[in-house]
């Protein structure tokens, strides 16, 4: 069994903001798996684990998709609740989040690691008492000069950024499916390498 957690903030005012990329991936993954129509996740999912959760089967694996409703700084509460209920190992949890250090649309899969200053990851590490869980970072570009990081991540993507982001959301879904089917190393080998090639083409 696997748990995929997309990080973001609830409330309509945050829809489409850079900090809510994790939510967007969960939405797309649910529709790409044929579990629901695009945009239906918030309506169809059940309110549980301090979030919105929906489960199904992919191949021979049960998969739970989760969008915490605790706000970013308390994401660990929802993750720990779901992990405890299903008795999951941290290695069976994939966290999807935004990353200021990566160019917009760039993906980076990791087996584990530090929070890198991301408040959602900080709280998940606190709640699980470990940083040994997979994560999929999606680039949103660094904040421009004289723009506070907090203000930037809570702002919406420019049209140019959105153009680069949209195909990345599809690649992120593919990376998650590969992780479920073949494991994190296979997903890293395929998608981190592909992202390096994509970055080269953008130069």
TAPEKA-V16092 format. One record per backbone hydrogen bond with DSSP energy under -0.5 kcal/mol. NH is the residue of the N-H (numbers start at 1). CO is the residue of the C=O. E is the energy in kcal/mol with one decimal. If there is no record, write none. Layout:
NH,CO,E
NH,CO,E
//
This chain:
2,62,-2.4
3,92,-2.5
4,64,-2.8
5,3,-0.5
5,94,-3.1
6,4,-0.6
6,66,-2.3
7,5,-0.5
7,96,-2.6
14,11,-1.7
15,12,-1.5
17,14,-2.0
18,155,-2.5
19,153,-2.4
20,17,-1.4
21,18,-1.2
22,7,-0.8
23,7,-1.0
24,20,-1.7
25,21,-2.1
26,22,-1.9
27,23,-2.4
28,24,-2.4
29,25,-3.0
30,26,-2.2
31,27,-1.6
32,28,-3.0
33,29,-2.0
34,31,-1.2
35,30,-2.0
36,30,-0.8
40,37,-2.0
43,40,-0.6
44,40,-2.6
45,41,-3.0
46,53,-2.7
48,46,-0.9
48,51,-2.1
51,48,-1.2
52,67,-2.3
53,46,-3.0
53,51,-0.5
54,65,-2.1
56,63,-2.4
58,61,-3.0
61,58,-2.1
63,56,-3.0
64,2,-2.3
65,54,-3.2
66,4,-2.5
67,52,-2.3
68,6,-0.6
68,66,-0.5
69,50,-2.6
74,71,-1.9
75,72,-1.8
77,74,-1.5
78,74,-0.6
78,75,-0.5
79,75,-1.8
80,76,-2.9
81,77,-1.7
82,78,-2.3
83,79,-2.8
84,80,-2.4
85,81,-2.1
86,82,-2.3
87,83,-0.6
88,83,-2.4
92,89,-2.3
93,90,-1.6
94,3,-3.0
95,93,-0.5
95,134,-1.8
96,5,-3.2
97,136,-2.2
99,138,-1.9
102,99,-0.9
105,139,-2.3
106,103,-2.3
108,137,-1.9
110,135,-2.2
113,131,-1.3
118,115,-1.7
119,117,-0.5
122,118,-2.3
123,119,-1.9
124,120,-1.9
125,121,-2.8
126,122,-1.9
127,123,-2.6
128,124,-2.8
129,125,-1.3
130,125,-1.0
133,131,-1.4
134,93,-0.6
135,110,-2.2
136,95,-3.1
137,108,-2.8
137,135,-0.6
138,97,-2.3
139,106,-3.3
140,99,-2.1
140,102,-0.6
141,99,-0.5
141,102,-2.4
147,144,-1.8
148,146,-0.5
152,148,-2.5
153,149,-2.6
154,150,-1.3
155,152,-1.6
157,16,-1.1
162,158,-2.8
163,159,-1.7
164,160,-1.1
165,161,-2.2
166,162,-2.3
167,163,-0.6
168,164,-0.8
169,165,-1.8
170,166,-1.1
171,167,-1.9
172,168,-2.6
173,169,-1.8
174,170,-2.0
175,171,-2.4
176,172,-2.1
177,173,-2.3
178,174,-2.1
179,175,-2.2
180,176,-2.4
181,177,-2.4
182,178,-3.6
183,178,-0.8
183,179,-1.4
187,183,-1.9
188,184,-2.9
189,185,-2.8
190,186,-2.0
191,187,-2.8
192,187,-0.5
192,188,-1.8
193,188,-0.7
194,190,-1.9
195,191,-2.3
196,192,-1.7
197,193,-1.8
198,194,-2.4
199,195,-2.6
200,196,-1.9
201,197,-1.6
202,198,-1.1
203,199,-0.7
203,200,-0.9
//
